């Protein structure tokens, strides 16, 4: 800012100062404002001026005043210093801006990482909720089988008791019914344990404890547990359990679940008077194959893989009780034993469900 008085001849001096400053070399823009002090006398006090003409460098801070005689010589002396000062200020501003931008970039990266972690946590929680819902539905379905078996055993005992025909039910049959009911309560206890484990999340789901297992004996015990179901529908049940079946490596309680589920499905979908067949074959050196066949309606080819999915039911099965998720549990159990499970079926001719288990090898 150039402060000038309104004295005669000052116009020429003012013009000379303006022209001189505008011709000075500068790497930056220069703005010069001429202020007649007669029009704005209050500025004298504000800028503490004692002589005119006076040149005040306003920006960058700090302010500096040049006044009095030899004003242009003073300008020559301070002009390069002002240029250097301005360059340093601009450099500091640029560094500050760069630092702020860097801080902003780092903060943005941090927020993006937090957002990614939150999305992962959300997905993980959603998966756990879905898992728990699925396991609860699965085990609720599985509890129906032992409950039905216990109910049949108690109903048989009750009917003979009330009809005073207990003499017709010999000691061996009575013991078999009691054993049947008791063994099924053990199965329900294991299922409830599974339900409690499922509440902890997928990392604890469906634990297995494989060991040396007599598959033939397990099949016979399971048959005794479900035989009453076939008798109620007057179905013919046959078996092929060779005496030379090798020991397998598996969890007896889990394999029993698979057998019960497949036999229960066979009974459910086979009409009254139909036939159900259970067989065990040692076809391969390292595997034993178990097969459950029925004379039910069969499964369309396009649905034979889908039925092992979660909550998948065929349209023709809508009227039959169940959640349609038992086979999903069977597949999970068999895969945990490093086996396979599949179905061969033809419409109108029934279905055969097969699964394999590893042969036990003594170390």
C-alpha positions in Angstrom: 0.0 0.0 0.0 1.4 3.4 -1.0 0.3 6.3 1.2 0.6 9.7 -0.4 -0.4 13.3 0.6 -2.4 15.7 -1.6 0.4 18.2 -1.9 1.2 19.9 -5.3 3.7 17.8 -7.3 3.0 14.6 -5.4 1.2 13.2 -8.4 4.4 13.0 -10.4 6.3 11.4 -7.5 3.5 8.9 -6.9 3.4 8.0 -10.6 7.2 7.5 -10.6 7.0 5.2 -7.6 4.2 3.1 -9.1 6.1 2.8 -12.4 9.3 1.8 -10.6 7.6 -0.9 -8.5 5.7 -2.4 -11.4 9.0 -2.8 -13.3 10.8 -4.6 -10.5 11.5 -8.3 -11.2 9.1 -10.7 -9.4 8.3 -14.3 -9.6 5.0 -13.6 -7.9 2.0 -11.4 -8.5 2.3 -7.9 -7.0 -0.7 -5.7 -6.1 -0.1 -2.0 -5.4 -2.8 0.1 -3.9 -2.4 3.9 -3.7 -4.1 5.5 -0.7 -4.5 9.3 -0.4 -4.3 10.0 3.3 -6.5 13.0 2.9 -9.4 10.7 2.0 -8.7 8.2 4.8 -6.9 10.0 7.6 -7.7 7.3 10.2 -5.2 5.0 8.4 -2.4 7.2 9.7 -3.1 6.1 13.2 -3.8 2.5 12.3 -0.5 2.1 10.4 1.4 4.6 12.6 2.6 6.7 9.7 4.8 9.7 10.4 5.8 10.7 6.9 4.7 10.4 3.3 5.1 9.0 0.8 5.1 5.7 2.7 5.1 2.1 1.3 3.7 -0.7 3.5 4.3 -4.3 2.7 1.1 -5.9 3.9 1.5 -9.5 2.9 3.1 -11.8 3.7 3.4 -11.1 7.4 4.9 -9.4 9.2 4.1 -5.9 7.9 7.0 -3.6 7.1 6.9 0.2 6.5 9.3 2.2 4.2 9.0 6.0 4.3 10.9 9.2 4.0 13.6 10.2 1.7 15.3 7.8 -0.6 12.2 5.6 -0.6 13.2 3.9 -3.9 16.6 3.0 -2.6 15.0 1.3 0.4 12.7 -0.5 -2.0 15.7 -1.8 -4.0 17.3 -3.1 -0.8 14.2 -4.8 0.6 12.6 -6.0 -2.6 14.8 -9.2 -3.1 14.4 -10.0 0.6 10.6 -9.7 0.3 10.7 -12.0 -2.7 12.7 -14.6 -0.7 10.4 -14.2 2.2 7.4 -14.8 0.0 9.0 -17.9 -1.5 9.7 -19.3 1.9 6.1 -18.7 3.0 4.7 -20.3 -0.1 7.0 -23.3 0.3 5.9 -23.7 3.9 2.3 -23.4 2.8 2.9 -26.1 0.2 4.5 -28.4 2.7 1.7 -27.8 5.1 -0.8 -28.5 2.4 1.1 -31.6 1.4 1.3 -32.8 5.0 -2.4 -32.2 5.4 -3.2 -34.1 2.2 -0.9 -36.9 3.4 -2.7 -37.0 6.7 -6.0 -37.0 4.9 -4.8 -39.8 2.7 -3.7 -41.9 5.6 -6.9 -41.2 7.4 -8.8 -42.2 4.3 -6.8 -45.5 4.1 -7.5 -46.1 7.8 -11.2 -45.5 7.4 -11.3 -47.8 4.4 -9.5 -50.5 6.3 -12.0 -50.1 9.2 -14.9 -50.2 6.8 -13.5 -53.4 5.2 -13.1 -55.0 8.6 -16.6 -54.0 9.6 -18.0 -55.5 6.5 -16.1 -58.7 7.2 -17.4 -58.8 10.7 -20.9 -58.2 9.4 -20.6 -61.0 6.9 -19.1 -63.3 9.5 -22.0 -62.5 12.0 -24.6 -63.0 9.2 -23.0 -66.3 8.3 -23.0 -67.4 12.0 -26.7 -66.5 12.4 -27.5 -68.4 9.2 -25.5 -71.3 10.4 -27.2 -71.4 13.8 -30.7 -71.2 12.2 -29.7 -74.1 9.8 -28.3 -76.3 12.6 -31.2 -75.7 14.9 -33.6 -76.7 12.1 -31.5 -79.6 11.2 -31.4 -81.0 14.8 -35.0 -80.3 15.3 -35.7 -82.5 12.3 -33.3 -85.2 13.6 -35.0 -85.2 17.0 -38.2 -86.4 15.3 -36.8 -89.9 14.5 -35.8 -91.0 18.0 -39.0 -89.4 19.5 -41.1 -91.4 17.1 -39.2 -94.5 17.9 -39.7 -94.0 21.7 -43.3 -93.2 21.1 -43.9 -96.4 19.2 -42.2 -98.5 21.9 -44.2 -96.9 24.7 -47.4 -97.1 22.7 -46.8 -100.9 22.2 -46.2 -101.5 25.9 -49.2 -99.4 26.9 -51.6 -101.1 24.5 -50.6 -104.6 25.8 -50.9 -103.4 29.4 -54.4 -101.9 29.1 -55.7 -104.8 27.1 -54.4 -107.2 29.8 -52.6 -109.1 27.0 -49.2 -108.7 28.6 -48.8 -112.4 28.6 -48.6 -112.2 24.8 -45.6 -109.9 25.1 -42.8 -112.2 26.3 -39.9 -111.1 28.4 -37.5 -110.8 25.4 -39.9 -108.5 23.5 -40.4 -106.4 26.6 -36.7 -106.0 27.1 -36.3 -105.1 23.5 -38.9 -102.4 23.7 -37.3 -100.9 26.8 -33.9 -101.1 25.3 -35.2 -99.5 22.2 -36.7 -96.5 24.1 -33.6 -96.1 26.3 -31.2 -96.1 23.3 -33.3 -93.5 21.6 -33.1 -91.2 24.6 -29.3 -91.5 24.3 -29.6 -90.4 20.7 -31.7 -87.4 21.6 -29.2 -86.5 24.3 -26.4 -86.5 21.7 -28.5 -84.3 19.4 -29.2 -81.8 22.2 -25.4 -81.7 22.8 -25.0 -80.9 19.1 -27.5 -78.1 19.5 -25.5 -76.6 22.3 -22.3 -76.9 20.3 -24.0 -75.2 17.4 -24.7 -72.2 19.6 -21.0 -71.5 19.7 -20.7 -71.1 16.0 -19.6 -73.1 12.9 -16.1 -73.7 14.3 -17.5 -76.1 16.9 -20.2 -77.8 14.7 -20.9 -81.5 14.6 -17.7 -82.9 16.2 -16.9 -86.5 15.4 -14.8 -89.0 17.3 -13.9 -91.8 14.9 -12.6 -95.1 16.2 -12.6 -98.7 15.3 -16.2 -99.6 14.5 -18.1 -102.9 13.9 -20.4 -101.7 11.2 -22.3 -105.0 11.0 -23.2 -104.8 14.7 -24.1 -101.2 14.4 -26.5 -102.0 11.5 -28.2 -104.7 13.5 -28.7 -102.4 16.5 -30.1 -99.7 14.2 -32.4 -102.2 12.6 -33.8 -103.2 16.0 -34.4 -99.5 16.7 -36.4 -98.8 13.6 -38.1 -102.1 12.9 -41.3 -101.1 14.6 -41.7 -98.3 12.0 -41.7 -100.9 9.1 -44.1 -103.2 11.0 -46.6 -100.4 11.4 -46.8 -99.9 7.6 -46.6 -103.7 6.9 -43.4 -103.1 4.9 -41.0 -106.0 4.1 -37.6 -105.3 5.4 -34.6 -107.4 4.3 -30.9 -107.2 4.9 -27.6 -108.4 3.4 -25.0 -108.1 6.1 -22.1 -110.5 5.4 -20.2 -111.9 8.3 -16.8 -110.9 6.8 -17.5 -107.1 6.7 -14.3 -105.5 7.8 -14.1 -103.0 10.7 -14.5 -99.4 9.6 -13.1 -96.1 11.0 -15.9 -93.9 12.1 -18.0 -92.3 14.9 -20.7 -94.9 15.8 -23.2 -92.3 17.0 -22.9 -90.2 13.8 -23.1 -93.2 11.5 -26.2 -94.4 13.4 -27.7 -91.0 12.6 -27.1 -91.5 8.9 -28.5 -95.0 9.0 -31.6 -93.9 11.0 -32.2 -91.0 8.6 -31.9 -93.1 5.5 -34.1 -95.9 6.9 -36.6 -93.4 8.2 -36.8 -91.8 4.8 -37.2 -95.1 3.1 -40.1 -96.0 5.4 -41.7 -92.6 5.0 -41.7 -92.6 1.2 -42.3 -96.3 0.6 -46.1 -97.2 0.5 -47.7 -99.7 2.7 -46.7 -103.2 1.7 -43.5 -102.0 0.0 -40.0 -103.3 0.4 -36.9 -101.8 2.0 -33.5 -103.4 1.8 -30.2 -102.7 3.7 -26.9 -104.1 2.5 -23.2 -103.7 3.2 -20.6 -104.5 0.6 -16.8 -104.5 0.8 -16.2 -103.7 -2.9 -13.0 -101.6 -2.6 -9.8 -102.3 -0.6 -10.1 -99.0 1.4 -13.8 -98.5 1.5 -17.0 -100.2 2.7 -20.3 -99.3 0.9 -23.7 -99.2 2.7 -26.9 -99.1 0.6 -30.5 -98.5 1.6 -33.0 -99.3 -1.2 -36.8 -98.8 -1.2 -39.7 -99.2 -3.6 -41.0 -95.7 -3.3 -41.9 -93.2 -6.0 -38.3 -92.5 -7.0 -36.5 -89.2 -7.6 -36.3 -87.3 -10.9 -32.8 -87.2 -12.3 -32.6 -83.4 -12.2 -33.3 -83.5 -8.4 -31.0 -86.3 -7.4 -28.2 -83.9 -6.4 -30.4 -81.1 -5.1 -31.9 -83.3 -2.4 -28.6 -83.2 -0.5 -28.8 -79.4 -0.2 -30.1 -77.6 2.8 -33.9 -77.2 3.2 -34.5 -78.7 -0.3 -37.8 -80.6 -0.7 -39.4 -82.0 -3.8 -42.9 -80.7 -4.8 -44.3 -84.2 -4.4 -43.2 -84.3 -0.7 -44.9 -81.1 0.5 -47.6 -83.1 2.3 -45.0 -85.3 4.1 -43.8 -84.2 7.5 -40.2 -83.0 7.8 -37.9 -80.1 7.0 -36.2 -81.7 4.0 -32.7 -81.2 5.6 -31.9 -84.7 6.9 -29.9 -85.6 3.8 -27.8 -82.4 4.1 -26.8 -83.6 7.6 -26.0 -87.1 6.2 -23.7 -85.6 3.6 -21.9 -83.5 6.1 -21.3 -86.5 8.4 -20.1 -88.8 5.7 -17.8 -86.1 4.3 -16.3 -85.7 7.7 -15.5 -89.4 7.5 -13.8 -88.8 4.1 -16.6 -90.8 2.5 -19.1 -90.2 -0.3 -22.9 -90.3 -0.4 -25.1 -90.4 -3.5 -28.4 -91.8 -4.8 -29.5 -94.0 -7.7 -33.1 -93.6 -8.5 -35.7 -94.2 -11.3 -39.2 -92.7 -11.3 -41.7 -95.3 -10.3 -39.1 -97.9 -9.3 -37.7 -96.6 -6.1 -34.4 -95.3 -4.9 -31.1 -96.6 -3.5 -29.0 -94.4 -1.3 -25.3 -95.3 -1.0 -22.5 -94.1 1.3 -18.9 -95.2 1.9 -16.7 -95.4 5.0 -13.0 -96.0 5.3 -11.8 -99.4 6.3 -10.1 -99.5 9.7 -6.3 -100.1 9.5 -4.5 -101.1 12.6 -1.3 -99.3 13.1 
